[in-house]
Amino acid sequence: MAERIKKQIVTKLSAKMKEVIEKMRGDWELAKSISLTGHAWIQKGGTGKGGESKAVNASTLQALYDRNLIFVPKGRENYRLERYELTSLGKTIQL
């Protein structure tokens, strides 16, 4: 049953969602600004490290969160940023 649920989740992932997961499995970090604009991005080497970065649409971020593929670990948020990590499902799901 769990395998069937995983398969359903994968079939509903957009190309952008898959790209974010693949990058997070590598050396990229997903973050969201806690401000009125609340923009999200993914950055190679971690946020604020000067690596290549790409914007992430708010709906993509929300969809990953709603599907339990990403989360903000305790202690990884501050007054400016939320820094996301992959859940165990996000780490293991086949794309």
DSSP file (Angstrom, degrees, kcal/mol; ACC not computed):
  #  RESIDUE AA STRUCTURE BP1 BP2  ACC     N-H-->O    O-->H-N    N-H-->O    O-->H-N    TCO  KAPPA ALPHA  PHI   PSI    X-CA   Y-CA   Z-CA
    1    1 A M     >        0   0    0      0, 0.0     4,-2.0     0, 0.0     5,-0.2   0.000 360.0 360.0 360.0 -45.0    0.0    0.0    0.0
    2    2 A A  H  >  +     0   0    0      1,-0.2     4,-2.3     2,-0.2     5,-0.1   0.873 360.0  53.8 -61.2 -36.1    2.8    2.5    0.9
    3    3 A E  H  > S+     0   0    0      1,-0.2     4,-2.1     2,-0.2    -1,-0.2   0.884 106.7  51.8 -65.4 -38.4    4.4    1.8   -2.5
    4    4 A R  H  > S+     0   0    0      2,-0.2     4,-2.1     1,-0.2    -2,-0.2   0.897 109.1  50.0 -64.2 -40.7    1.2    2.6   -4.2
    5    5 A I  H  X S+     0   0    0     -4,-2.0     4,-2.2     2,-0.2    -2,-0.2   0.918 109.5  51.3 -64.3 -43.5    0.9    5.9   -2.4
    6    6 A K  H  X S+     0   0    0     -4,-2.3     4,-2.4     1,-0.2    -2,-0.2   0.908 109.5  50.9 -58.5 -42.3    4.5    6.8   -3.3
    7    7 A K  H  X S+     0   0    0     -4,-2.1     4,-2.1     1,-0.2    -1,-0.2   0.901 108.9  50.8 -64.3 -40.8    3.7    6.0   -7.0
    8    8 A Q  H  X S+     0   0    0     -4,-2.1     4,-0.8     1,-0.2    -1,-0.2   0.898 110.2  50.2 -62.9 -40.7    0.7    8.3   -6.9
    9    9 A I  H >< S+     0   0    0     -4,-2.2     3,-0.8     1,-0.2    -2,-0.2   0.933 109.9  50.3 -63.2 -45.9    2.8   11.1   -5.4
   10   10 A V  H >< S+     0   0    0     -4,-2.4     3,-1.7     1,-0.3    -2,-0.2   0.901 106.3  54.3 -61.3 -42.5    5.5   10.8   -8.1
   11   11 A T  H 3< S+     0   0    0     -4,-2.1    -1,-0.3     1,-0.3    -2,-0.2   0.731 108.3  51.3 -66.6 -19.0    3.0   10.9  -10.9
   12   12 A K  T << S+     0   0    0     -4,-0.8     2,-0.4    -3,-0.8    -1,-0.3   0.352  85.3 108.1 -98.5   5.6    1.6   14.1   -9.5
   13   13 A L    <   -     0   0    0     -3,-1.7     2,-0.1    -4,-0.2    -3,-0.0  -0.699  64.5-135.5 -85.5 132.0    5.0   15.9   -9.3
   14   14 A S     >  -     0   0    0     -2,-0.4     4,-2.3     1,-0.1     5,-0.2  -0.319  26.6-106.0 -75.9 167.0    5.7   18.6  -11.8
   15   15 A A  H  > S+     0   0    0      1,-0.2     4,-2.2     2,-0.2     5,-0.1   0.886 123.0  52.1 -60.7 -38.8    9.0   18.9  -13.6
   16   16 A K  H  > S+     0   0    0      2,-0.2     4,-2.3     1,-0.2    -1,-0.2   0.895 108.0  50.7 -66.0 -40.7    9.9   21.8  -11.4
   17   17 A M  H  > S+     0   0    0      1,-0.2     4,-2.2     2,-0.2    -2,-0.2   0.915 111.1  48.6 -62.9 -42.6    9.1   19.9   -8.2
   18   18 A K  H  X S+     0   0    0     -4,-2.3     4,-2.7     1,-0.2    -2,-0.2   0.893 109.5  53.2 -63.7 -39.5   11.3   17.0   -9.4
   19   19 A E  H  X S+     0   0    0     -4,-2.2     4,-2.4     2,-0.2    -2,-0.2   0.918 108.8  48.9 -61.7 -44.0   14.1   19.5  -10.3
   20   20 A V  H  X S+     0   0    0     -4,-2.3     4,-2.5     2,-0.2    -2,-0.2   0.928 112.5  47.9 -62.6 -45.3   14.0   21.0   -6.8
   21   21 A I  H  X S+     0   0    0     -4,-2.2     4,-1.9     1,-0.2    -2,-0.2   0.934 111.6  50.2 -61.5 -46.2   14.1   17.5   -5.1
   22   22 A E  H  X S+     0   0    0     -4,-2.7     4,-0.7     1,-0.2    -1,-0.2   0.915 112.5  46.8 -59.4 -43.7   17.0   16.4   -7.4
   23   23 A K  H ><>S+     0   0    0     -4,-2.4     5,-1.5     1,-0.2     3,-0.9   0.899 110.0  53.1 -66.5 -40.1   19.0   19.6   -6.5
   24   24 A M  H 3<5S+     0   0    0     -4,-2.5    -1,-0.2     1,-0.3    -2,-0.2   0.818 102.6  58.5 -65.8 -29.0   18.3   19.2   -2.8
   25   25 A R  H 3<5S+     0   0    0     -4,-1.9    -1,-0.3    -5,-0.2    -2,-0.2   0.724 113.6  44.8 -70.0 -20.3   19.6   15.6   -3.0
   26   26 A G  T <<5S-     0   0    0     -3,-0.9    -3,-0.1    -4,-0.7    -2,-0.0   0.338 127.6 -55.6 -93.0-132.4   22.8   17.2   -4.2
   27   27 A D  T   5S+     0   0    0      2,-0.0    18,-4.2    19,-0.0     2,-0.3  -0.059  96.5 110.0-107.4  30.9   24.5   20.2   -2.8
   28   28 A W  E   < -A   44   0A   0     -5,-1.5     2,-0.4    16,-0.3    16,-0.2  -0.811  51.0-151.1-110.2 148.8   21.6   22.7   -3.0
   29   29 A E  E     -A   43   0A   0     14,-2.5    14,-2.5    -2,-0.3     2,-0.4  -0.963   7.5-143.6-120.3 137.1   19.6   24.3   -0.2
   30   30 A L  E     +AB  42  84A   0     54,-0.6    54,-2.7    -2,-0.4     2,-0.3  -0.835  28.7 167.8 -97.6 131.0   16.0   25.4   -0.4
   31   31 A A  E     -AB  41  83A   0     10,-2.7    10,-2.4    -2,-0.4     2,-0.4  -0.959  23.0-153.4-141.9 159.4   15.0   28.5    1.5
   32   32 A K  E     -AB  40  82A   0     50,-2.2    50,-2.3    -2,-0.3     8,-0.2  -0.999  22.5-124.5-135.5 132.9   12.2   31.0    1.8
   33   33 A S  E     - B   0  81A   0      6,-3.0     2,-1.2    -2,-0.4    48,-0.2  -0.541  15.3-140.0 -72.1 136.1   12.4   34.6    3.0
   34   34 A I        +     0   0    0     46,-2.8     2,-0.3    -2,-0.2    -1,-0.1  -0.703  65.7 101.1 -98.0  81.8   10.1   35.4    5.9
   35   35 A S  S    S-     0   0    0     -2,-1.2    45,-0.0     4,-0.0    -2,-0.0  -0.805  92.8 -80.0-145.5-176.2    9.0   38.8    4.6
   36   36 A L  S    S+     0   0    0     -2,-0.3    -1,-0.0     1,-0.2    -2,-0.0   0.872 132.1  43.6 -62.9 -35.7    6.0   40.4    2.9
   37   37 A T  S    S-     0   0    0      2,-0.1    -1,-0.2     1,-0.0    -3,-0.1   0.868  85.9-166.7 -77.5 -36.4    7.2   39.1   -0.4
   38   38 A G        -     0   0    0      1,-0.2    -4,-0.1    -6,-0.1    -2,-0.1   0.830  15.3-178.5  56.4  38.1    8.2   35.7    1.0
   39   39 A H        -     0   0    0     -7,-0.1    -6,-3.0     1,-0.0     2,-0.3  -0.353  12.0-149.3 -71.5 150.2   10.2   34.6   -2.1
   40   40 A A  E     +AC  32  56A   0     16,-0.7    16,-2.4    -8,-0.2     2,-0.3  -0.870  19.4 167.4-119.2 152.6   11.8   31.2   -2.2
   41   41 A W  E     -AC  31  55A   0    -10,-2.4   -10,-2.7    -2,-0.3     2,-0.4  -0.973  28.6-131.9-155.4 165.6   14.9   30.0   -3.9
   42   42 A I  E     -AC  30  54A   0     12,-2.6    12,-2.3    -2,-0.3     2,-0.4  -0.991  25.6-167.6-124.7 134.3   17.3   27.1   -4.2
   43   43 A Q  E >   -AC  29  53A   0    -14,-2.5   -14,-2.5    -2,-0.4     3,-1.5  -0.979  22.8-118.9-133.1 133.8   21.1   27.8   -4.0
   44   44 A K  E 3  S+A   28   0A   0      8,-2.9     7,-0.5    -2,-0.4   -16,-0.3  -0.456 100.4  12.3 -67.7 132.9   24.1   25.6   -4.7
   45   45 A G  T 3  S-     0   0    0    -18,-4.2    -1,-0.2    -2,-0.2   -17,-0.2   0.364 130.8 -61.3  82.6  -5.1   26.3   25.1   -1.6
   46   46 A G  S X  S-     0   0    0     -3,-1.5     3,-1.6   -19,-0.3     5,-0.5  -0.165  74.2 -53.7 110.1 154.9   23.7   26.5    0.7
   47   47 A T  T 3  S+     0   0    0      1,-0.3   -17,-0.1     2,-0.1     6,-0.0  -0.377 122.5  14.3 -66.4 138.2   21.9   29.8    1.2
   48   48 A G  T 3  S+     0   0    0      3,-0.1    -1,-0.3    -2,-0.1    -3,-0.1   0.555  94.0 109.4  77.3   8.6   24.2   32.8    1.5
   49   49 A K  S <  S-     0   0    0     -3,-1.6    -2,-0.1    -5,-0.1    -1,-0.1   0.490  88.5-114.4 -95.8  -4.0   27.2   30.9    0.2
   50   50 A G        +     0   0    0      1,-0.2     3,-0.1    -4,-0.2    -5,-0.1   0.509  68.4 136.5  88.2   4.1   27.4   32.7   -3.1
   51   51 A G        -     0   0    0     -7,-0.5    -1,-0.2    -5,-0.5    -3,-0.1  -0.220  67.0 -66.0 -78.2 173.2   26.6   29.7   -5.3
   52   52 A E        -     0   0    0     -9,-0.1    -8,-2.9     1,-0.0     2,-0.3  -0.253  58.7-165.0 -54.8 142.8   24.3   29.6   -8.3
   53   53 A S  E     -C   43   0A   0    -10,-0.2     2,-0.4    -3,-0.1   -10,-0.2  -0.963  13.7-165.2-136.0 155.1   20.7   30.2   -7.3
   54   54 A K  E     -C   42   0A   0    -12,-2.3   -12,-2.6    -2,-0.3     2,-0.1  -0.996  27.3-113.0-137.7 140.5   17.3   29.8   -8.9
   55   55 A A  E     -C   41   0A   0     -2,-0.4     2,-0.5   -14,-0.2   -14,-0.3  -0.414  25.1-150.7 -69.3 147.5   13.9   31.1   -7.9
   56   56 A V  E     -C   40   0A   0    -16,-2.4   -16,-0.7    -2,-0.1    -1,-0.0  -0.991  19.5-120.0-122.8 126.0   11.3   28.6   -6.7
   57   57 A N     >  -     0   0    0     -2,-0.5     4,-2.2     1,-0.1     3,-0.3  -0.311  18.7-124.9 -62.6 142.8    7.6   29.4   -7.3
   58   58 A A  H  > S+     0   0    0      1,-0.2     4,-2.5     2,-0.2     5,-0.2   0.856 111.7  53.7 -59.5 -36.4    5.5   29.7   -4.1
   59   59 A S  H  > S+     0   0    0      2,-0.2     4,-2.2     1,-0.2    -1,-0.2   0.855 107.5  51.0 -69.5 -32.9    3.1   27.1   -5.5
   60   60 A T  H  > S+     0   0    0     -3,-0.3     4,-2.2     2,-0.2    -2,-0.2   0.933 111.5  47.8 -65.7 -46.0    6.0   24.6   -6.1
   61   61 A L  H  X S+     0   0    0     -4,-2.2     4,-2.1     1,-0.2    -2,-0.2   0.930 113.5  47.3 -59.1 -47.5    7.2   25.1   -2.5
   62   62 A Q  H  X S+     0   0    0     -4,-2.5     4,-3.0     1,-0.2    -1,-0.2   0.889 110.3  52.3 -63.8 -40.1    3.7   24.7   -1.1
   63   63 A A  H  X S+     0   0    0     -4,-2.2     4,-1.6     2,-0.2    -1,-0.2   0.903 109.6  48.7 -64.7 -41.1    3.1   21.5   -3.2
   64   64 A L  H  <>S+     0   0    0     -4,-2.2     5,-2.5     2,-0.2     6,-0.8   0.912 114.4  46.5 -62.7 -42.2    6.4   19.9   -2.0
   65   65 A Y  H ><5S+     0   0    0     -4,-2.1     3,-1.8     1,-0.2    -2,-0.2   0.928 110.7  51.5 -65.6 -46.4    5.5   20.8    1.6
   66   66 A D  H 3<5S+     0   0    0     -4,-3.0    -1,-0.2     1,-0.3    -2,-0.2   0.799 107.6  53.5 -63.1 -29.0    1.9   19.5    1.3
   67   67 A R  T 3<5S-     0   0    0     -4,-1.6    -1,-0.3    -5,-0.2    -2,-0.2   0.314 115.2-116.6 -88.7   8.6    3.2   16.2   -0.1
   68   68 A N  T < 5S+     0   0    0     -3,-1.8    22,-0.4     2,-0.1    21,-0.3   0.869  81.3 122.3  59.7  39.8    5.5   15.7    2.9
   69   69 A L  S   <S+     0   0    0     -5,-2.5    18,-1.9     1,-0.2     2,-0.3   0.636  72.6  28.2-102.3 -20.3    8.6   15.9    0.8
   70   70 A I  E     +E   86   0B   0     -6,-0.8     2,-0.3    16,-0.3    16,-0.2  -0.941  63.2 172.8-135.8 159.5   10.2   18.9    2.6
   71   71 A F  E     -E   85   0B   0     14,-2.2    14,-2.7    -2,-0.3    -6,-0.0  -0.973  34.9-114.7-156.2 164.9   10.1   20.3    6.1
   72   72 A V        -     0   0    0     -2,-0.3    12,-0.2    12,-0.2     5,-0.1  -0.925  36.8-139.5-104.9 108.5   11.8   23.0    8.2
   73   73 A P    >   -     0   0    0      0, 0.0     3,-2.4     0, 0.0    10,-0.2  -0.339  32.6 -89.0 -66.6 148.7   13.7   21.3   11.0
   74   74 A K  T 3  S+     0   0    0      1,-0.3     0, 0.0     2,-0.1     0, 0.0  -0.336 117.7  24.0 -56.0 132.0   13.6   22.8   14.4
   75   75 A G  T 3  S+     0   0    0     -3,-0.1    -1,-0.3     2,-0.1    -3,-0.0   0.359  98.6  94.3  91.1  -5.2   16.4   25.3   14.7
   76   76 A R  S <  S+     0   0    0     -3,-2.4     7,-1.3     7,-0.1     2,-0.4   0.286  72.4  75.3-101.4   8.9   16.6   25.9   11.0
   77   77 A E  B     +D   82   0A   0      5,-0.2     2,-0.2    -4,-0.2     5,-0.2  -0.895  53.9 166.4-115.8 150.3   14.3   28.9   11.0
   78   78 A N        -     0   0    0      3,-2.4    -2,-0.0    -2,-0.4   -44,-0.0  -0.772  56.3 -74.2-143.3-167.0   15.2   32.4   12.1
   79   79 A Y  S    S+     0   0    0     -2,-0.2     3,-0.1     1,-0.2    -2,-0.0   0.609 128.6  31.6 -73.3  -8.8   13.6   35.8   11.8
   80   80 A R  S    S+     0   0    0      1,-0.2   -46,-2.8   -47,-0.1     2,-0.3   0.718 118.8  30.1-114.4 -31.9   14.7   36.1    8.2
   81   81 A L  E     -B   33   0A   0    -48,-0.2    -3,-2.4   -47,-0.1     2,-0.5  -0.938  47.5-151.3-136.5 150.4   14.7   32.7    6.6
   82   82 A E  E     -BD  32  77A   0    -50,-2.3   -50,-2.2    -2,-0.3     2,-0.6  -0.996  23.8-158.5-111.5 127.4   13.1   29.3    6.6
   83   83 A R  E     -B   31   0A   0     -7,-1.3   -52,-0.2    -2,-0.5     2,-0.2  -0.936  10.6-151.0-111.4 120.9   15.6   26.6    5.5
   84   84 A Y  E     -B   30   0A   0    -54,-2.7   -54,-0.6    -2,-0.6     2,-0.3  -0.546  12.2-170.4 -94.2 153.0   14.1   23.4    4.2
   85   85 A E  E     -E   71   0B   0    -14,-2.7   -14,-2.2    -2,-0.2     2,-0.2  -0.914  33.2 -97.1-130.8 161.5   15.4   19.9    4.2
   86   86 A L  E     -E   70   0B   0     -2,-0.3   -16,-0.3   -16,-0.2   -17,-0.1  -0.562  34.0-131.3 -76.2 141.4   14.0   16.8    2.5
   87   87 A T     >  -     0   0    0    -18,-1.9     4,-2.0    -2,-0.2     5,-0.2  -0.280  36.9 -94.8 -75.5 175.1   11.9   14.4    4.5
   88   88 A S  H  > S+     0   0    0      1,-0.2     4,-1.3     2,-0.2     5,-0.2   0.877 131.2  51.1 -62.4 -34.6   12.7   10.7    4.4
   89   89 A L  H  > S+     0   0    0    -21,-0.3     4,-2.4     1,-0.2     3,-0.3   0.920 108.6  50.8 -65.2 -43.6   10.1   10.4    1.7
   90   90 A G  H  4 S+     0   0    0    -22,-0.4    -2,-0.2     1,-0.2    -1,-0.2   0.823 111.0  49.7 -62.9 -31.8   11.7   13.2   -0.2
   91   91 A K  H  < S+     0   0    0     -4,-2.0    -1,-0.2     1,-0.1    -2,-0.2   0.784 122.0  30.5 -75.9 -27.7   15.1   11.5    0.1
   92   92 A T  H  < S+     0   0    0     -4,-1.3    -2,-0.2    -3,-0.3    -3,-0.2   0.637  84.7 112.8-111.3 -16.9   14.0    8.1   -1.1
   93   93 A I     <  -     0   0    0     -4,-2.4     2,-0.4    -5,-0.2   -86,-0.0  -0.339  67.6-122.5 -63.7 135.5   11.1    8.7   -3.6
   94   94 A Q              0   0    0      1,-0.1    -1,-0.1    -2,-0.0    -2,-0.1  -0.644 360.0 360.0 -81.1 132.4   12.1    7.7   -7.2
   95   95 A L              0   0    0     -2,-0.4    -1,-0.1   -77,-0.1    -2,-0.1   0.415 360.0 360.0-100.7 360.0   11.6   10.5   -9.6
